[in-house]
Amino acid sequence: MDKLIFLNGQWQGGGLGPVTLYGVREIERDFLADLPHETIPISEDTDLSVEEGVFGLSPILKQFDDARRLLAEKRPERLLTIGADCDGDIASIAYLNARYEGDLTLVWMDAHGDINTPEESSTHLFYGMPIRVLLGDTICSERIERPLGTEQVIQFGGRDLDPPEQRYYQEKKITLIDAASGDPADALYEAVRQKGKRHIYVHFDLDVIDPKDFPDTRIPVEGGLPAEAVYQTLLGLKENFDIVGMGFYEYKPGEANRPFLEKMMRFCLSLWDASTAE
């Protein structure tokens, strides 16, 4: 298969109820009704507990394995994932990193570090752990066929990192691009070039945007980039690099900036089908 749109409504990683699952379903209804796409079953059971230091681990692992099986069966070369909480992107990123034999740069656009271990996390929420899982350095990492190297990762727009995350990023020399830097878009493009990989995966969490522009996300964080600046940054990535995968995450249903959501969905779908581009 050449291209795949994959819906992964895994919400348990956020631990605060299935609000982002409802966001995935709204996007499916409003933007994907006439497009072929694949989904996996998602539990809506809210009776969850901490297992092995992770809240809601049992349904998370089942859904993770379902996603892995689906991607292994479909074998897409390009992948658009519409997801609920950020940990749902693990399966998609891991799949493409293995498919391209490590020739992949991960651009993680997010207000949060998402690089904790269960032992380091004060909340035990899995959506704060996905990069660490992908690096093969914590729980569930045995499910990652080909772990990413730290040199493959660029964190863009982070401004709410826990102290253990700050230490890990510093110790491992993982590229961090601050939203408050002089020209974050140019810094990002240069960082991608320096990685020297032929393909990129863009993980996009809506909280990378300043909540004054887009508040309809699970955990908005002040001090982010303006919505239009983020959109232009994505256009630049598309124009200059080979985006083989994109994950769109953390939409909480709302109407505060519906035009921007529509604009972002047109961008995401343009990666899958050029006829949907503006």
ChimeraX attribute file (.defattr): number of C-alpha atoms within 10 A of each C-alpha:
attribute: neighborCount
match mode: 1-to-1
recipient: residues
	/A:1	9
	/A:2	10
	/A:3	18
	/A:4	20
	/A:5	22
	/A:6	21
	/A:7	25
	/A:8	30
	/A:9	29
	/A:10	28
	/A:11	30
	/A:12	31
	/A:13	26
	/A:14	25
	/A:15	19
	/A:16	12
	/A:17	14
	/A:18	22
	/A:19	19
	/A:20	25
	/A:21	26
	/A:22	17
	/A:23	23
	/A:24	26
	/A:25	19
	/A:26	15
	/A:27	20
	/A:28	16
	/A:29	11
	/A:30	11
	/A:31	14
	/A:32	15
	/A:33	10
	/A:34	9
	/A:35	11
	/A:36	9
	/A:37	15
	/A:38	15
	/A:39	15
	/A:40	17
	/A:41	13
	/A:42	18
	/A:43	16
	/A:44	13
	/A:45	11
	/A:46	12
	/A:47	6
	/A:48	13
	/A:49	13
	/A:50	13
	/A:51	12
	/A:52	13
	/A:53	19
	/A:54	24
	/A:55	22
	/A:56	24
	/A:57	21
	/A:58	16
	/A:59	19
	/A:60	21
	/A:61	13
	/A:62	14
	/A:63	21
	/A:64	22
	/A:65	15
	/A:66	18
	/A:67	25
	/A:68	18
	/A:69	14
	/A:70	15
	/A:71	19
	/A:72	12
	/A:73	10
	/A:74	13
	/A:75	17
	/A:76	19
	/A:77	15
	/A:78	18
	/A:79	25
	/A:80	25
	/A:81	26
	/A:82	28
	/A:83	28
	/A:84	32
	/A:85	29
	/A:86	27
	/A:87	26
	/A:88	28
	/A:89	28
	/A:90	21
	/A:91	25
	/A:92	23
	/A:93	27
	/A:94	21
	/A:95	23
	/A:96	25
	/A:97	25
	/A:98	16
	/A:99	17
	/A:100	13
	/A:101	11
	/A:102	18
	/A:103	17
	/A:104	27
	/A:105	26
	/A:106	26
	/A:107	22
	/A:108	24
	/A:109	25
	/A:110	25
	/A:111	28
	/A:112	24
	/A:113	29
	/A:114	25
	/A:115	27
	/A:116	28
	/A:117	24
	/A:118	20
	/A:119	13
	/A:120	15
	/A:121	18
	/A:122	11
	/A:123	15
	/A:124	24
	/A:125	24
	/A:126	30
	/A:127	25
	/A:128	25
	/A:129	26
	/A:130	25
	/A:131	28
	/A:132	24
	/A:133	25
	/A:134	27
	/A:135	19
	/A:136	18
	/A:137	16
	/A:138	18
	/A:139	18
	/A:140	15
	/A:141	16
	/A:142	13
	/A:143	17
	/A:144	20
	/A:145	14
	/A:146	19
	/A:147	21
	/A:148	26
	/A:149	15
	/A:150	18
	/A:151	13
	/A:152	21
	/A:153	24
	/A:154	21
	/A:155	23
	/A:156	25
	/A:157	27
	/A:158	23
	/A:159	19
	/A:160	16
	/A:161	17
	/A:162	18
	/A:163	12
	/A:164	15
	/A:165	22
	/A:166	14
	/A:167	12
	/A:168	16
	/A:169	18
	/A:170	12
	/A:171	9
	/A:172	11
	/A:173	12
	/A:174	16
	/A:175	20
	/A:176	19
	/A:177	20
	/A:178	19
	/A:179	24
	/A:180	13
	/A:181	10
	/A:182	9
	/A:183	11
	/A:184	19
	/A:185	20
	/A:186	12
	/A:187	16
	/A:188	22
	/A:189	15
	/A:190	11
	/A:191	18
	/A:192	24
	/A:193	14
	/A:194	9
	/A:195	17
	/A:196	12
	/A:197	16
	/A:198	16
	/A:199	19
	/A:200	25
	/A:201	24
	/A:202	21
	/A:203	24
	/A:204	24
	/A:205	23
	/A:206	27
	/A:207	27
	/A:208	28
	/A:209	29
	/A:210	21
	/A:211	20
	/A:212	16
	/A:213	15
	/A:214	23
	/A:215	21
	/A:216	21
	/A:217	22
	/A:218	20
	/A:219	16
	/A:220	20
	/A:221	20
	/A:222	16
	/A:223	18
	/A:224	24
	/A:225	22
	/A:226	16
	/A:227	20
	/A:228	12
	/A:229	13
	/A:230	23
	/A:231	17
	/A:232	12
	/A:233	17
	/A:234	18
	/A:235	12
	/A:236	15
	/A:237	19
	/A:238	16
	/A:239	10
	/A:240	12
	/A:241	15
	/A:242	15
	/A:243	21
	/A:244	22
	/A:245	27
	/A:246	26
	/A:247	27
	/A:248	24
	/A:249	28
	/A:250	27
	/A:251	28
	/A:252	21
	/A:253	19
	/A:254	13
	/A:255	11
	/A:256	13
	/A:257	14
	/A:258	13
	/A:259	10
	/A:260	15
	/A:261	18
	/A:262	14
	/A:263	13
	/A:264	18
	/A:265	18
	/A:266	19
	/A:267	20
	/A:268	22
	/A:269	19
	/A:270	15
	/A:271	21
	/A:272	21
	/A:273	13
	/A:274	11
	/A:275	10
	/A:276	13
	/A:277	14
	/A:278	8
